[in-house]
């Protein structure tokens, strides 16, 4: 769950905007902490690229944007460590893009410490978070479940299946928790290296054969097969399954 969102000057630690959902920490102390981390990374490690850090059961995710000549803005999202990293990263990137689009760079450069002028951006944040809550209607959800049931009786090779977003959010899943966790880690790893979408992937894992097919830029179908399933059979079933899902959600 998201705890807080911060926008601040990276070099000075001046807080420009913040939104908190849980009052876990003092806002000013937290912004100073984030600024100190950025300064340490930049001065000691000679880089301004900082992606995320974990502190106990919590996680900070960062996006940095240069504004004008030397000014850098730090966008930070504070959440539970167990939250979906890819999903949170996408939300933070959208927050950054909308903030920079909404406010003139010269205004940000001349920031005088008055954060109230940015208070209206809270509406943007609520819209961004609300948009990600429900991606398919209840009626479509019911139709999807029917397709999943048919898949599970179609072939003795099929063990389980799921429909996820490209960022790893679960829409429908019959996967065992440890299998789902492996897929989420796979998506996170690909996302970090710049591979934001999966087109098609089939691999042999300890728990069987895994087939992932990108339905479009938003969704991925997942089918888990038994280890003795021929790869070609897995590919054919996976494609046909994804095509049926596409007709319902696209």
C-alpha positions in Angstrom: 0.0 0.0 0.0 1.2 3.5 -0.8 2.1 5.5 2.3 3.3 8.8 0.9 4.3 10.6 -2.3 6.9 13.4 -2.4 8.1 15.9 -5.0 11.2 17.9 -3.9 14.3 19.6 -5.1 16.9 16.9 -5.1 19.9 19.1 -4.4 18.5 21.2 -1.5 15.8 18.9 -0.1 13.1 21.6 -0.4 9.7 20.0 -0.4 7.5 21.1 -3.3 4.5 18.8 -2.9 3.6 15.8 -0.8 0.6 13.5 -0.3 0.4 11.2 2.7 -2.0 8.3 3.3 -0.6 7.2 6.6 1.1 9.4 9.1 4.0 7.1 9.8 6.9 9.7 9.7 7.4 13.4 10.0 7.1 14.8 6.5 10.0 17.3 6.8 12.3 14.7 8.4 11.5 12.2 5.7 12.2 14.8 2.9 15.5 15.6 4.6 16.3 11.8 4.7 15.5 11.4 1.0 17.7 14.4 0.2 20.6 13.0 2.2 20.3 9.7 0.4 20.4 11.5 -3.0 23.4 13.6 -1.9 25.3 10.5 -0.7 24.7 8.6 -3.9 25.7 11.5 -6.0 28.8 12.6 -4.1 30.1 9.3 -2.9 29.1 6.9 -5.8 29.5 9.6 -8.4 26.0 9.0 -10.0 22.6 10.6 -9.7 20.8 7.4 -10.7 18.9 6.0 -7.8 16.0 3.6 -8.4 14.8 2.3 -5.1 15.8 1.4 -1.6 14.3 -0.9 1.1 14.2 0.1 4.7 12.8 -2.7 6.9 9.3 -3.6 5.7 9.1 -0.4 3.6 10.4 0.7 0.2 11.2 4.0 -1.4 11.0 4.3 -5.2 12.6 7.2 -7.0 12.3 9.1 -10.3 14.7 12.0 -11.0 14.2 14.7 -13.6 16.5 17.6 -14.6 14.7 20.9 -14.8 16.4 23.8 -16.6 20.1 24.0 -16.3 21.2 22.5 -13.0 18.0 21.9 -11.0 16.9 18.3 -10.4 13.5 17.2 -9.1 13.2 14.1 -7.0 9.9 12.2 -7.2 9.6 9.6 -4.4 6.9 7.1 -3.6 6.9 5.4 -0.2 5.1 2.0 0.1 5.2 -1.5 1.7 8.1 -3.6 0.5 5.7 -6.3 -0.6 3.8 -4.1 -3.0 4.2 -4.7 -6.8 7.4 -2.8 -7.8 6.5 -2.5 -11.5 3.0 -1.2 -10.8 4.3 1.4 -8.4 7.1 2.4 -10.8 4.5 3.0 -13.5 2.4 5.1 -11.2 5.3 7.2 -10.1 6.4 7.7 -13.7 2.9 8.9 -14.6 2.9 11.2 -11.6 6.2 12.7 -12.7 5.0 13.2 -16.3 1.8 14.9 -15.3 3.5 17.1 -12.7 6.1 18.4 -15.3 3.3 18.9 -17.8 1.1 20.8 -15.4 3.7 23.2 -14.0 6.0 25.4 -16.0 9.7 24.7 -15.5 10.5 28.3 -14.8 8.0 28.3 -12.0 9.7 25.3 -10.5 13.1 26.9 -10.8 11.9 30.0 -9.0 10.2 28.0 -6.2 10.1 30.1 -3.0 9.0 27.5 -0.5 5.3 28.0 -0.9 3.9 24.5 -1.5 0.2 25.5 -1.4 0.3 26.5 -5.1 0.9 22.9 -6.0 -1.9 21.5 -3.8 -4.3 21.1 -6.7 -2.0 18.4 -8.1 -3.5 16.0 -5.5 -6.5 15.6 -7.9 -4.0 14.3 -10.5 -2.6 11.8 -8.1 -6.1 10.5 -7.1 -7.0 10.1 -10.8 -3.8 8.2 -11.5 -4.3 5.8 -8.6 -8.0 5.4 -9.3 -7.4 4.5 -12.9 -5.3 1.5 -11.9 -7.9 0.0 -9.5 -10.3 -1.7 -11.9 -9.1 -2.7 -15.4 -12.0 -5.0 -16.4 -15.7 -4.9 -15.4 -17.4 -7.5 -13.3 -19.3 -8.8 -16.3 -16.1 -9.3 -18.3 -14.5 -10.9 -15.2 -17.3 -13.5 -15.2 -16.7 -14.2 -18.9 -13.0 -14.5 -18.3 -13.5 -17.1 -15.6 -15.6 -19.2 -18.0 -12.7 -19.2 -20.5 -10.3 -20.2 -17.8 -12.5 -23.2 -16.8 -12.7 -24.3 -20.4 -8.9 -24.2 -20.7 -8.4 -26.3 -17.6 -10.5 -29.1 -19.1 -9.1 -28.7 -22.6 -5.7 -30.4 -22.1 -4.3 -32.8 -19.5 -1.0 -30.8 -19.8 -2.5 -27.6 -18.3 -1.8 -27.2 -14.6 -2.9 -23.6 -14.0 -3.3 -20.2 -15.6 -3.7 -16.5 -15.0 -4.4 -13.1 -16.6 -2.0 -10.4 -15.4 -1.2 -6.9 -16.5 2.1 -6.2 -18.1 3.2 -4.7 -14.8 2.2 -7.8 -12.8 -1.2 -6.9 -11.4 -3.5 -9.9 -11.0 -6.8 -9.8 -12.9 -7.6 -13.6 -12.6 -5.2 -16.2 -11.2 -5.4 -19.9 -10.5 -1.6 -20.1 -10.0 0.0 -21.3 -6.8 1.4 -18.4 -4.7 5.1 -19.4 -5.3 4.5 -19.6 -9.1 2.9 -16.2 -9.1 5.7 -14.7 -7.1 8.3 -16.1 -9.6 6.4 -14.5 -12.5 6.1 -11.1 -10.6 9.9 -11.2 -10.0 10.5 -12.0 -13.7 8.4 -9.0 -14.7 10.1 -6.7 -12.2 13.5 -7.8 -13.5 12.6 -7.2 -17.1 11.0 -3.8 -16.3 14.2 -2.7 -14.5 16.3 -3.5 -17.6 13.9 -1.5 -19.8 11.8 -4.4 -21.2 8.4 -2.9 -20.4 6.3 -5.4 -22.3 6.3 -9.2 -22.9 5.3 -10.4 -26.3 5.8 -14.2 -25.8 7.9 -16.3 -23.5 8.1 -20.0 -22.8 10.5 -21.5 -20.3 11.1 -24.7 -18.4 10.9 -24.1 -14.6 11.1 -26.3 -11.5 7.3 -26.2 -11.3 6.8 -27.0 -15.0 6.6 -25.2 -18.3 5.6 -21.6 -18.2 4.1 -19.8 -21.2 3.5 -16.0 -21.1 1.8 -14.2 -24.1 1.4 -10.5 -24.4 -2.3 -9.9 -25.3 -1.7 -6.2 -25.9 0.3 -3.4 -24.2 -1.7 -3.9 -21.0 -2.3 -7.6 -20.4 -0.4 -10.9 -20.3 -1.9 -14.4 -20.4 -0.1 -17.1 -18.4 -0.4 -20.9 -18.7 1.5 -23.3 -16.5 2.0 -26.8 -18.1 3.3 -30.1 -16.8 7.0 -30.6 -17.3 6.4 -33.3 -19.9 4.3 -31.0 -22.1 6.0 -30.5 -25.6 7.0 -26.9 -26.1 5.2 -26.7 -29.4 2.0 -27.9 -27.8 2.4 -25.3 -25.0 2.9 -22.5 -27.6 -0.2 -23.4 -29.5 -2.4 -23.7 -26.5 -1.0 -20.5 -25.0 -1.6 -18.5 -28.2 -5.2 -19.8 -28.6 -5.9 -19.0 -24.9 -4.5 -15.5 -25.3 -6.6 -14.9 -28.4 -9.8 -15.9 -26.6 -8.9 -13.5 -23.8 -8.2 -10.7 -26.3 -11.7 -10.9 -27.7 -13.1 -10.3 -24.2 -10.9 -7.5 -23.0 -9.7 -5.6 -26.1 
